[in-house]
Amino acid sequence: FGNQHRGCGHFVVSYYSGVTMDCKRPDCKLSSAHKHTALSCGCPSVWHDHRRVQNLIQEPCDNCKEAALAARVTRRW
């Protein structure tokens, strides 16, 4: 769950729902359809959270605002 900022396009996570989804891919280490039985296989173990937008905010996120301000006030010699 989090906020979607339309000003910069970033999604800022507020908290994780804890609900995970199984991708059912044989090359994913966390999937129930994983093809290897060894614990040391080279398959990626990437975990994806289901994004759910709580608020749609029209301005940029705080990090982008800080970066824009820093770019404006920095001295250029």
HTML snippet that shows the backbone in 3Dmol.js (N, CA, C, O; Angstrom):
<script src="https://3Dmol.org/build/3Dmol-min.js"></script>
<div id="view" style="width:600px;height:400px;position:relative"></div>
<script>
const pdb = `
ATOM      1  N   PHE A   1       0.839  -1.170   0.000  1.00  0.00           N
ATOM      2  CA  PHE A   1       0.000   0.000   0.000  1.00  0.00           C
ATOM      3  C   PHE A   1       0.883   1.232   0.000  1.00  0.00           C
ATOM      4  O   PHE A   1       1.928   1.249   0.651  1.00  0.00           O
ATOM      5  N   GLY A   2       0.474   2.262  -0.723  1.00  0.00           N
ATOM      6  CA  GLY A   2       1.295   3.457  -0.748  1.00  0.00           C
ATOM      7  C   GLY A   2       0.683   4.569  -1.563  1.00  0.00           C
ATOM      8  O   GLY A   2      -0.480   4.504  -1.961  1.00  0.00           O
ATOM      9  N   ASN A   3       1.484   5.595  -1.808  1.00  0.00           N
ATOM     10  CA  ASN A   3       1.050   6.791  -2.519  1.00  0.00           C
ATOM     11  C   ASN A   3       1.690   6.835  -3.900  1.00  0.00           C
ATOM     12  O   ASN A   3       2.891   6.609  -4.042  1.00  0.00           O
ATOM     13  N   GLN A   4       0.888   7.127  -4.910  1.00  0.00           N
ATOM     14  CA  GLN A   4       1.374   7.307  -6.278  1.00  0.00           C
ATOM     15  C   GLN A   4       1.489   8.802  -6.533  1.00  0.00           C
ATOM     16  O   GLN A   4       0.512   9.537  -6.383  1.00  0.00           O
ATOM     17  N   HIS A   5       2.684   9.256  -6.919  1.00  0.00           N
ATOM     18  CA  HIS A   5       2.924  10.675  -7.181  1.00  0.00           C
ATOM     19  C   HIS A   5       2.936  10.888  -8.687  1.00  0.00           C
ATOM     20  O   HIS A   5       3.791  10.351  -9.392  1.00  0.00           O
ATOM     21  N   ARG A   6       1.986  11.671  -9.174  1.00  0.00           N
ATOM     22  CA  ARG A   6       1.909  11.929 -10.611  1.00  0.00           C
ATOM     23  C   ARG A   6       2.936  12.953 -11.064  1.00  0.00           C
ATOM     24  O   ARG A   6       3.282  12.997 -12.245  1.00  0.00           O
ATOM     25  N   GLY A   7       3.427  13.773 -10.149  1.00  0.00           N
ATOM     26  CA  GLY A   7       4.407  14.794 -10.512  1.00  0.00           C
ATOM     27  C   GLY A   7       5.732  14.212 -10.965  1.00  0.00           C
ATOM     28  O   GLY A   7       6.410  14.794 -11.813  1.00  0.00           O
ATOM     29  N   CYS A   8       6.106  13.065 -10.406  1.00  0.00           N
ATOM     30  CA  CYS A   8       7.383  12.442 -10.773  1.00  0.00           C
ATOM     31  C   CYS A   8       7.217  10.982 -11.201  1.00  0.00           C
ATOM     32  O   CYS A   8       8.142  10.401 -11.768  1.00  0.00           O
ATOM     33  N   GLY A   9       6.058  10.384 -10.941  1.00  0.00           N
ATOM     34  CA  GLY A   9       5.813   9.008 -11.346  1.00  0.00           C
ATOM     35  C   GLY A   9       6.250   7.968 -10.338  1.00  0.00           C
ATOM     36  O   GLY A   9       6.159   6.772 -10.619  1.00  0.00           O
ATOM     37  N   HIS A  10       6.724   8.382  -9.172  1.00  0.00           N
ATOM     38  CA  HIS A  10       7.193   7.428  -8.167  1.00  0.00           C
ATOM     39  C   HIS A  10       6.050   6.879  -7.320  1.00  0.00           C
ATOM     40  O   HIS A  10       5.050   7.555  -7.075  1.00  0.00           O
ATOM     41  N   PHE A  11       6.226   5.638  -6.883  1.00  0.00           N
ATOM     42  CA  PHE A  11       5.311   4.996  -5.945  1.00  0.00           C
ATOM     43  C   PHE A  11       6.038   4.896  -4.616  1.00  0.00           C
ATOM     44  O   PHE A  11       7.079   4.244  -4.527  1.00  0.00           O
ATOM     45  N   VAL A  12       5.503   5.536  -3.580  1.00  0.00           N
ATOM     46  CA  VAL A  12       6.130   5.554  -2.256  1.00  0.00           C
ATOM     47  C   VAL A  12       5.349   4.613  -1.351  1.00  0.00           C
ATOM     48  O   VAL A  12       4.162   4.820  -1.098  1.00  0.00           O
ATOM     49  N   VAL A  13       6.028   3.573  -0.863  1.00  0.00           N
ATOM     50  CA  VAL A  13       5.384   2.542  -0.048  1.00  0.00           C
ATOM     51  C   VAL A  13       5.122   3.080   1.352  1.00  0.00           C
ATOM     52  O   VAL A  13       6.022   3.616   1.999  1.00  0.00           O
ATOM     53  N   SER A  14       3.882   2.933   1.816  1.00  0.00           N
ATOM     54  CA  SER A  14       3.528   3.291   3.193  1.00  0.00           C
ATOM     55  C   SER A  14       3.726   2.090   4.102  1.00  0.00           C
ATOM     56  O   SER A  14       4.345   2.197   5.161  1.00  0.00           O
ATOM     57  N   TYR A  15       3.198   0.949   3.685  1.00  0.00           N
ATOM     58  CA  TYR A  15       3.381  -0.295   4.435  1.00  0.00           C
ATOM     59  C   TYR A  15       3.113  -1.466   3.504  1.00  0.00           C
ATOM     60  O   TYR A  15       2.481  -1.314   2.459  1.00  0.00           O
ATOM     61  N   TYR A  16       3.597  -2.627   3.893  1.00  0.00           N
ATOM     62  CA  TYR A  16       3.411  -3.841   3.110  1.00  0.00           C
ATOM     63  C   TYR A  16       2.188  -4.589   3.614  1.00  0.00           C
ATOM     64  O   TYR A  16       1.953  -4.678   4.819  1.00  0.00           O
ATOM     65  N   SER A  17       1.422  -5.118   2.693  1.00  0.00           N
ATOM     66  CA  SER A  17       0.189  -5.818   3.056  1.00  0.00           C
ATOM     67  C   SER A  17       0.469  -7.197   3.639  1.00  0.00           C
ATOM     68  O   SER A  17      -0.332  -7.715   4.418  1.00  0.00           O
ATOM     69  N   GLY A  18       1.585  -7.788   3.272  1.00  0.00           N
ATOM     70  CA  GLY A  18       1.893  -9.135   3.732  1.00  0.00           C
ATOM     71  C   GLY A  18       1.301 -10.202   2.834  1.00  0.00           C
ATOM     72  O   GLY A  18       1.604 -11.384   3.001  1.00  0.00           O
ATOM     73  N   VAL A  19       0.470  -9.814   1.892  1.00  0.00           N
ATOM     74  CA  VAL A  19      -0.130 -10.751   0.952  1.00  0.00           C
ATOM     75  C   VAL A  19       0.850 -10.952  -0.195  1.00  0.00           C
ATOM     76  O   VAL A  19       1.200 -10.001  -0.895  1.00  0.00           O
ATOM     77  N   THR A  20       1.288 -12.183  -0.385  1.00  0.00           N
ATOM     78  CA  THR A  20       2.198 -12.485  -1.480  1.00  0.00           C
ATOM     79  C   THR A  20       1.454 -13.280  -2.546  1.00  0.00           C
ATOM     80  O   THR A  20       0.495 -13.994  -2.256  1.00  0.00           O
ATOM     81  N   MET A  21       1.912 -13.143  -3.771  1.00  0.00           N
ATOM     82  CA  MET A  21       1.287 -13.835  -4.891  1.00  0.00           C
ATOM     83  C   MET A  21       2.314 -14.780  -5.504  1.00  0.00           C
ATOM     84  O   MET A  21       3.476 -14.410  -5.671  1.00  0.00           O
ATOM     85  N   ASP A  22       1.902 -15.969  -5.833  1.00  0.00           N
ATOM     86  CA  ASP A  22       2.781 -16.958  -6.445  1.00  0.00           C
ATOM     87  C   ASP A  22       2.776 -16.743  -7.952  1.00  0.00           C
ATOM     88  O   ASP A  22       1.716 -16.729  -8.578  1.00  0.00           O
ATOM     89  N   CYS A  23       3.960 -16.575  -8.535  1.00  0.00           N
ATOM     90  CA  CYS A  23       4.054 -16.317  -9.973  1.00  0.00           C
ATOM     91  C   CYS A  23       3.951 -17.593 -10.802  1.00  0.00           C
ATOM     92  O   CYS A  23       3.729 -17.525 -12.011  1.00  0.00           O
ATOM     93  N   LYS A  24       4.110 -18.755 -10.168  1.00  0.00           N
ATOM     94  CA  LYS A  24       4.002 -20.069 -10.831  1.00  0.00           C
ATOM     95  C   LYS A  24       5.029 -20.252 -11.942  1.00  0.00           C
ATOM     96  O   LYS A  24       4.796 -21.023 -12.872  1.00  0.00           O
ATOM     97  N   ARG A  25       6.165 -19.555 -11.859  1.00  0.00           N
ATOM     98  CA  ARG A  25       7.208 -19.706 -12.870  1.00  0.00           C
ATOM     99  C   ARG A  25       8.219 -20.738 -12.409  1.00  0.00           C
ATOM    100  O   ARG A  25       8.593 -20.733 -11.236  1.00  0.00           O
ATOM    101  N   PRO A  26       8.677 -21.626 -13.284  1.00  0.00           N
ATOM    102  CA  PRO A  26       9.639 -22.655 -12.887  1.00  0.00           C
ATOM    103  C   PRO A  26      11.047 -22.111 -12.627  1.00  0.00           C
ATOM    104  O   PRO A  26      11.853 -22.789 -11.990  1.00  0.00           O
ATOM    105  N   ASP A  27      11.359 -20.903 -13.106  1.00  0.00           N
ATOM    106  CA  ASP A  27      12.695 -20.344 -12.892  1.00  0.00           C
ATOM    107  C   ASP A  27      12.749 -19.355 -11.731  1.00  0.00           C
ATOM    108  O   ASP A  27      13.745 -18.650 -11.571  1.00  0.00           O
ATOM    109  N   CYS A  28      11.699 -19.293 -10.922  1.00  0.00           N
ATOM    110  CA  CYS A  28      11.651 -18.418  -9.751  1.00  0.00           C
ATOM    111  C   CYS A  28      11.843 -19.253  -8.488  1.00  0.00           C
ATOM    112  O   CYS A  28      11.117 -20.222  -8.267  1.00  0.00           O
ATOM    113  N   LYS A  29      12.809 -18.881  -7.666  1.00  0.00           N
ATOM    114  CA  LYS A  29      13.154 -19.661  -6.482  1.00  0.00           C
ATOM    115  C   LYS A  29      12.032 -19.684  -5.440  1.00  0.00           C
ATOM    116  O   LYS A  29      11.921 -20.654  -4.690  1.00  0.00           O
ATOM    117  N   LEU A  30      11.209 -18.653  -5.376  1.00  0.00           N
ATOM    118  CA  LEU A  30      10.153 -18.558  -4.372  1.00  0.00           C
ATOM    119  C   LEU A  30       8.820 -19.135  -4.838  1.00  0.00           C
ATOM    120  O   LEU A  30       7.861 -19.167  -4.067  1.00  0.00           O
ATOM    121  N   SER A  31       8.746 -19.590  -6.084  1.00  0.00           N
ATOM    122  CA  SER A  31       7.500 -20.107  -6.640  1.00  0.00           C
ATOM    123  C   SER A  31       7.244 -21.546  -6.202  1.00  0.00           C
ATOM    124  O   SER A  31       8.177 -22.294  -5.909  1.00  0.00           O
ATOM    125  N   SER A  32       5.976 -21.917  -6.161  1.00  0.00           N
ATOM    126  CA  SER A  32       5.633 -23.307  -5.842  1.00  0.00           C
ATOM    127  C   SER A  32       5.947 -24.232  -7.014  1.00  0.00           C
ATOM    128  O   SER A  32       6.030 -25.447  -6.833  1.00  0.00           O
ATOM    129  N   ALA A  33       6.123 -23.673  -8.216  1.00  0.00           N
ATOM    130  CA  ALA A  33       6.447 -24.455  -9.405  1.00  0.00           C
ATOM    131  C   ALA A  33       7.951 -24.466  -9.687  1.00  0.00           C
ATOM    132  O   ALA A  33       8.357 -24.726 -10.820  1.00  0.00           O
ATOM    133  N   HIS A  34       8.779 -24.191  -8.688  1.00  0.00           N
ATOM    134  CA  HIS A  34      10.229 -24.145  -8.871  1.00  0.00           C
ATOM    135  C   HIS A  34      10.748 -25.509  -9.317  1.00  0.00           C
ATOM    136  O   HIS A  34      10.385 -26.530  -8.733  1.00  0.00           O
ATOM    137  N   LYS A  35      11.598 -25.535 -10.350  1.00  0.00           N
ATOM    138  CA  LYS A  35      12.017 -26.794 -10.961  1.00  0.00           C
ATOM    139  C   LYS A  35      13.201 -27.456 -10.266  1.00  0.00           C
ATOM    140  O   LYS A  35      13.415 -28.650 -10.470  1.00  0.00           O
ATOM    141  N   HIS A  36      13.979 -26.745  -9.457  1.00  0.00           N
ATOM    142  CA  HIS A  36      15.145 -27.320  -8.795  1.00  0.00           C
ATOM    143  C   HIS A  36      14.811 -27.718  -7.358  1.00  0.00           C
ATOM    144  O   HIS A  36      13.981 -27.089  -6.701  1.00  0.00           O
ATOM    145  N   THR A  37      15.465 -28.758  -6.890  1.00  0.00           N
ATOM    146  CA  THR A  37      15.263 -29.178  -5.502  1.00  0.00           C
ATOM    147  C   THR A  37      16.431 -28.782  -4.607  1.00  0.00           C
ATOM    148  O   THR A  37      16.290 -28.758  -3.384  1.00  0.00           O
ATOM    149  N   ALA A  38      17.574 -28.474  -5.196  1.00  0.00           N
ATOM    150  CA  ALA A  38      18.745 -28.083  -4.408  1.00  0.00           C
ATOM    151  C   ALA A  38      18.569 -26.668  -3.860  1.00  0.00           C
ATOM    152  O   ALA A  38      17.988 -25.811  -4.526  1.00  0.00           O
ATOM    153  N   LEU A  39      19.063 -26.426  -2.667  1.00  0.00           N
ATOM    154  CA  LEU A  39      18.953 -25.104  -2.060  1.00  0.00           C
ATOM    155  C   LEU A  39      19.916 -24.098  -2.674  1.00  0.00           C
ATOM    156  O   LEU A  39      19.710 -22.889  -2.560  1.00  0.00           O
ATOM    157  N   SER A  40      20.971 -24.593  -3.327  1.00  0.00           N
ATOM    158  CA  SER A  40      21.986 -23.700  -3.879  1.00  0.00           C
ATOM    159  C   SER A  40      21.825 -23.483  -5.384  1.00  0.00           C
ATOM    160  O   SER A  40      22.822 -23.284  -6.079  1.00  0.00           O
ATOM    161  N   CYS A  41      20.614 -23.516  -5.897  1.00  0.00           N
ATOM    162  CA  CYS A  41      20.422 -23.289  -7.338  1.00  0.00           C
ATOM    163  C   CYS A  41      20.591 -21.800  -7.638  1.00  0.00           C
ATOM    164  O   CYS A  41      20.525 -20.967  -6.734  1.00  0.00           O
ATOM    165  N   GLY A  42      20.806 -21.475  -8.891  1.00  0.00           N
ATOM    166  CA  GLY A  42      21.072 -20.096  -9.278  1.00  0.00           C
ATOM    167  C   GLY A  42      19.848 -19.306  -9.687  1.00  0.00           C
ATOM    168  O   GLY A  42      19.973 -18.227 -10.267  1.00  0.00           O
ATOM    169  N   CYS A  43      18.676 -19.820  -9.398  1.00  0.00           N
ATOM    170  CA  CYS A  43      17.449 -19.105  -9.764  1.00  0.00           C
ATOM    171  C   CYS A  43      17.290 -17.850  -8.903  1.00  0.00           C
ATOM    172  O   CYS A  43      17.613 -17.868  -7.715  1.00  0.00           O
ATOM    173  N   PRO A  44      16.793 -16.759  -9.499  1.00  0.00           N
ATOM    174  CA  PRO A  44      16.608 -15.532  -8.718  1.00  0.00           C
ATOM    175  C   PRO A  44      15.465 -15.673  -7.714  1.00  0.00           C
ATOM    176  O   PRO A  44      14.450 -16.314  -7.987  1.00  0.00           O
ATOM    177  N   SER A  45      15.653 -15.067  -6.562  1.00  0.00           N
ATOM    178  CA  SER A  45      14.603 -15.084  -5.541  1.00  0.00           C
ATOM    179  C   SER A  45      14.096 -13.658  -5.340  1.00  0.00           C
ATOM    180  O   SER A  45      14.365 -13.024  -4.319  1.00  0.00           O
ATOM    181  N   VAL A  46      13.371 -13.180  -6.316  1.00  0.00           N
ATOM    182  CA  VAL A  46      12.844 -11.822  -6.286  1.00  0.00           C
ATOM    183  C   VAL A  46      11.421 -11.867  -5.761  1.00  0.00           C
ATOM    184  O   VAL A  46      10.578 -12.596  -6.284  1.00  0.00           O
ATOM    185  N   TRP A  47      11.159 -11.082  -4.724  1.00  0.00           N
ATOM    186  CA  TRP A  47       9.848 -11.053  -4.109  1.00  0.00           C
ATOM    187  C   TRP A  47       9.118  -9.794  -4.553  1.00  0.00           C
ATOM    188  O   TRP A  47       9.667  -8.696  -4.459  1.00  0.00           O
ATOM    189  N   HIS A  48       7.901  -9.936  -5.030  1.00  0.00           N
ATOM    190  CA  HIS A  48       7.107  -8.799  -5.490  1.00  0.00           C
ATOM    191  C   HIS A  48       5.899  -8.623  -4.594  1.00  0.00           C
ATOM    192  O   HIS A  48       5.202  -9.588  -4.281  1.00  0.00           O
ATOM    193  N   ASP A  49       5.656  -7.401  -4.186  1.00  0.00           N
ATOM    194  CA  ASP A  49       4.476  -7.076  -3.401  1.00  0.00           C
ATOM    195  C   ASP A  49       3.424  -6.501  -4.339  1.00  0.00           C
ATOM    196  O   ASP A  49       3.747  -5.765  -5.271  1.00  0.00           O
ATOM    197  N   HIS A  50       2.189  -6.834  -4.091  1.00  0.00           N
ATOM    198  CA  HIS A  50       1.097  -6.298  -4.898  1.00  0.00           C
ATOM    199  C   HIS A  50       0.901  -4.833  -4.528  1.00  0.00           C
ATOM    200  O   HIS A  50       0.525  -4.519  -3.399  1.00  0.00           O
ATOM    201  N   ARG A  51       1.157  -3.932  -5.483  1.00  0.00           N
ATOM    202  CA  ARG A  51       1.030  -2.499  -5.215  1.00  0.00           C
ATOM    203  C   ARG A  51      -0.441  -2.093  -5.206  1.00  0.00           C
ATOM    204  O   ARG A  51      -1.212  -2.426  -6.106  1.00  0.00           O
ATOM    205  N   ARG A  52      -0.790  -1.375  -4.172  1.00  0.00           N
ATOM    206  CA  ARG A  52      -2.150  -0.866  -4.080  1.00  0.00           C
ATOM    207  C   ARG A  52      -2.061   0.614  -3.734  1.00  0.00           C
ATOM    208  O   ARG A  52      -1.486   0.987  -2.711  1.00  0.00           O
ATOM    209  N   VAL A  53      -2.630   1.452  -4.588  1.00  0.00           N
ATOM    210  CA  VAL A  53      -2.542   2.899  -4.425  1.00  0.00           C
ATOM    211  C   VAL A  53      -3.588   3.356  -3.418  1.00  0.00           C
ATOM    212  O   VAL A  53      -4.783   3.122  -3.601  1.00  0.00           O
ATOM    213  N   GLN A  54      -3.127   4.013  -2.347  1.00  0.00           N
ATOM    214  CA  GLN A  54      -4.037   4.598  -1.372  1.00  0.00           C
ATOM    215  C   GLN A  54      -4.394   6.020  -1.766  1.00  0.00           C
ATOM    216  O   GLN A  54      -5.559   6.415  -1.708  1.00  0.00           O
ATOM    217  N   ASN A  55      -3.389   6.785  -2.167  1.00  0.00           N
ATOM    218  CA  ASN A  55      -3.588   8.195  -2.509  1.00  0.00           C
ATOM    219  C   ASN A  55      -2.908   8.491  -3.836  1.00  0.00           C
ATOM    220  O   ASN A  55      -1.804   8.013  -4.094  1.00  0.00           O
ATOM    221  N   LEU A  56      -3.562   9.270  -4.668  1.00  0.00           N
ATOM    222  CA  LEU A  56      -2.982   9.742  -5.920  1.00  0.00           C
ATOM    223  C   LEU A  56      -2.657  11.214  -5.727  1.00  0.00           C
ATOM    224  O   LEU A  56      -3.551  12.058  -5.682  1.00  0.00           O
ATOM    225  N   ILE A  57      -1.371  11.512  -5.612  1.00  0.00           N
ATOM    226  CA  ILE A  57      -0.914  12.861  -5.286  1.00  0.00           C
ATOM    227  C   ILE A  57      -0.391  13.511  -6.559  1.00  0.00           C
ATOM    228  O   ILE A  57       0.378  12.898  -7.299  1.00  0.00           O
ATOM    229  N   GLN A  58      -0.803  14.751  -6.819  1.00  0.00           N
ATOM    230  CA  GLN A  58      -0.490  15.428  -8.072  1.00  0.00           C
ATOM    231  C   GLN A  58       0.918  16.017  -8.108  1.00  0.00           C
ATOM    232  O   GLN A  58       1.409  16.336  -9.191  1.00  0.00           O
ATOM    233  N   GLU A  59       1.578  16.170  -6.978  1.00  0.00           N
ATOM    234  CA  GLU A  59       2.908  16.781  -6.950  1.00  0.00           C
ATOM    235  C   GLU A  59       3.999  15.726  -6.785  1.00  0.00           C
ATOM    236  O   GLU A  59       3.699  14.582  -6.443  1.00  0.00           O
ATOM    237  N   PRO A  60       5.263  16.092  -7.024  1.00  0.00           N
ATOM    238  CA  PRO A  60       6.367  15.131  -6.884  1.00  0.00           C
ATOM    239  C   PRO A  60       6.544  14.658  -5.444  1.00  0.00           C
ATOM    240  O   PRO A  60       6.083  15.307  -4.505  1.00  0.00           O
ATOM    241  N   CYS A  61       7.216  13.521  -5.284  1.00  0.00           N
ATOM    242  CA  CYS A  61       7.481  12.981  -3.947  1.00  0.00           C
ATOM    243  C   CYS A  61       8.525  13.848  -3.237  1.00  0.00           C
ATOM    244  O   CYS A  61       9.155  14.703  -3.859  1.00  0.00           O
ATOM    245  N   ASP A  62       8.702  13.622  -1.946  1.00  0.00           N
ATOM    246  CA  ASP A  62       9.613  14.444  -1.139  1.00  0.00           C
ATOM    247  C   ASP A  62      11.054  14.358  -1.625  1.00  0.00           C
ATOM    248  O   ASP A  62      11.757  15.369  -1.641  1.00  0.00           O
ATOM    249  N   ASN A  63      11.509  13.169  -2.022  1.00  0.00           N
ATOM    250  CA  ASN A  63      12.890  13.023  -2.504  1.00  0.00           C
ATOM    251  C   ASN A  63      13.122  13.824  -3.780  1.00  0.00           C
ATOM    252  O   ASN A  63      14.180  14.430  -3.946  1.00  0.00           O
ATOM    253  N   CYS A  64      12.145  13.831  -4.680  1.00  0.00           N
ATOM    254  CA  CYS A  64      12.288  14.592  -5.925  1.00  0.00           C
ATOM    255  C   CYS A  64      12.224  16.095  -5.657  1.00  0.00           C
ATOM    256  O   CYS A  64      12.909  16.872  -6.324  1.00  0.00           O
ATOM    257  N   LYS A  65      11.409  16.509  -4.689  1.00  0.00           N
ATOM    258  CA  LYS A  65      11.360  17.929  -4.320  1.00  0.00           C
ATOM    259  C   LYS A  65      12.697  18.382  -3.747  1.00  0.00           C
ATOM    260  O   LYS A  65      13.181  19.464  -4.078  1.00  0.00           O
ATOM    261  N   GLU A  66      13.298  17.556  -2.887  1.00  0.00           N
ATOM    262  CA  GLU A  66      14.597  17.897  -2.305  1.00  0.00           C
ATOM    263  C   GLU A  66      15.682  17.961  -3.373  1.00  0.00           C
ATOM    264  O   GLU A  66      16.539  18.844  -3.333  1.00  0.00           O
ATOM    265  N   ALA A  67      15.654  17.041  -4.322  1.00  0.00           N
ATOM    266  CA  ALA A  67      16.651  17.037  -5.399  1.00  0.00           C
ATOM    267  C   ALA A  67      16.495  18.269  -6.286  1.00  0.00           C
ATOM    268  O   ALA A  67      17.492  18.848  -6.719  1.00  0.00           O
ATOM    269  N   ALA A  68      15.258  18.675  -6.560  1.00  0.00           N
ATOM    270  CA  ALA A  68      15.021  19.858  -7.383  1.00  0.00           C
ATOM    271  C   ALA A  68      15.482  21.118  -6.659  1.00  0.00           C
ATOM    272  O   ALA A  68      16.064  22.011  -7.274  1.00  0.00           O
ATOM    273  N   LEU A  69      15.225  21.194  -5.357  1.00  0.00           N
ATOM    274  CA  LEU A  69      15.664  22.352  -4.575  1.00  0.00           C
ATOM    275  C   LEU A  69      17.186  22.408  -4.515  1.00  0.00           C
ATOM    276  O   LEU A  69      17.771  23.481  -4.662  1.00  0.00           O
ATOM    277  N   ALA A  70      17.826  21.276  -4.302  1.00  0.00           N
ATOM    278  CA  ALA A  70      19.292  21.239  -4.248  1.00  0.00           C
ATOM    279  C   ALA A  70      19.898  21.645  -5.586  1.00  0.00           C
ATOM    280  O   ALA A  70      20.942  22.295  -5.619  1.00  0.00           O
ATOM    281  N   ALA A  71      19.260  21.273  -6.677  1.00  0.00           N
ATOM    282  CA  ALA A  71      19.771  21.637  -7.999  1.00  0.00           C
ATOM    283  C   ALA A  71      19.621  23.139  -8.249  1.00  0.00           C
ATOM    284  O   ALA A  71      20.437  23.736  -8.951  1.00  0.00           O
ATOM    285  N   ARG A  72      18.581  23.747  -7.676  1.00  0.00           N
ATOM    286  CA  ARG A  72      18.362  25.184  -7.880  1.00  0.00           C
ATOM    287  C   ARG A  72      19.297  26.045  -7.040  1.00  0.00           C
ATOM    288  O   ARG A  72      19.753  27.092  -7.501  1.00  0.00           O
ATOM    289  N   VAL A  73      19.586  25.618  -5.816  1.00  0.00           N
ATOM    290  CA  VAL A  73      20.354  26.478  -4.915  1.00  0.00           C
ATOM    291  C   VAL A  73      21.853  26.192  -4.928  1.00  0.00           C
ATOM    292  O   VAL A  73      22.606  26.881  -4.240  1.00  0.00           O
ATOM    293  N   THR A  74      22.304  25.206  -5.681  1.00  0.00           N
ATOM    294  CA  THR A  74      23.732  24.893  -5.725  1.00  0.00           C
ATOM    295  C   THR A  74      24.452  25.952  -6.546  1.00  0.00           C
ATOM    296  O   THR A  74      23.974  26.399  -7.589  1.00  0.00           O
ATOM    297  N   ARG A  75      25.603  26.331  -6.045  1.00  0.00           N
ATOM    298  CA  ARG A  75      26.395  27.321  -6.782  1.00  0.00           C
ATOM    299  C   ARG A  75      27.060  26.663  -7.975  1.00  0.00           C
ATOM    300  O   ARG A  75      27.567  25.544  -7.894  1.00  0.00           O
ATOM    301  N   ARG A  76      27.046  27.375  -9.069  1.00  0.00           N
ATOM    302  CA  ARG A  76      27.721  26.906 -10.285  1.00  0.00           C
ATOM    303  C   ARG A  76      28.779  27.931 -10.661  1.00  0.00           C
ATOM    304  O   ARG A  76      28.446  29.045 -11.065  1.00  0.00           O
ATOM    305  N   TRP A  77      30.023  27.575 -10.536  1.00  0.00           N
ATOM    306  CA  TRP A  77      31.116  28.490 -10.843  1.00  0.00           C
ATOM    307  C   TRP A  77      31.614  28.258 -12.209  1.00  0.00           C
ATOM    308  O   TRP A  77      32.540  28.937 -12.652  1.00  0.00           O
TER     309      TRP A  77
END
`;
const viewer = $3Dmol.createViewer("view");
viewer.addModel(pdb, "pdb");
viewer.setStyle({}, {cartoon: {color: "spectrum"}});
viewer.zoomTo();
viewer.render();
</script>
